[in-house]
Amino acid sequence: MKLCKISALLCLIVSTSGWALSNDTEQPIYINSDSQELDIQKNVVTFTGNVSLRQGSIDIRADKIIVTRQTQNGDQQTIDAYGSPATFYQKMDDGKPINGSAMQMRYETASEFLKMTDKAVLIQEGSEIKGKTISYKIDEQKLVATSGDQQRVTTILQPNQIKQKQ
């Protein structure tokens, strides 16, 4: 019975309709950095040094961010962030924040897909998911966490959240 309640709580944490503000991905992207390098032929911009990227409530901080624009459709961008670690923050529709960190992140704007790799951590209201890789499909609200060799995915649930969801 307790395992059933914990499983139900995990589903609620992962599938909550408020994971992202509804209009975040419709907002412009603002990037600040110490320097940037543009390759016009390849449609690639590399930002280095104390990089911050904001799109609505999304806030990514990294040592380096590479933005690649698809040549077929200029609205589709892939954002690769590298740090020690790179961090991710987003406010949900209900006002509650979600924080993440990893050594590398990939955010695909067109498909609303975030992949965090190498020491990936997501934290929501004190509960945590840790693994080698955490992938999150924002529009479908699906999360998958995996770990590497001889490691396991770790989830930490706070007691007050378990009681609130019962």
Buried (B, 14 or more C-beta within 10 A) or exposed (E): EEEEEBEEBBEEBBEBEBBBBEEBBEEEBEBEBEEBEEEEEEBBBBBBEEBBBBBBBBBBBBBBBBBBBBEEEEEBBBBBBBBEBBBBBBBBBEEEEBBBBBBBBBBBBEEBBBBBBBBBBBBBBEBBBBBBBBBBBBEEBEBEBBBEEEEEBEBEBBEEBBEEBE
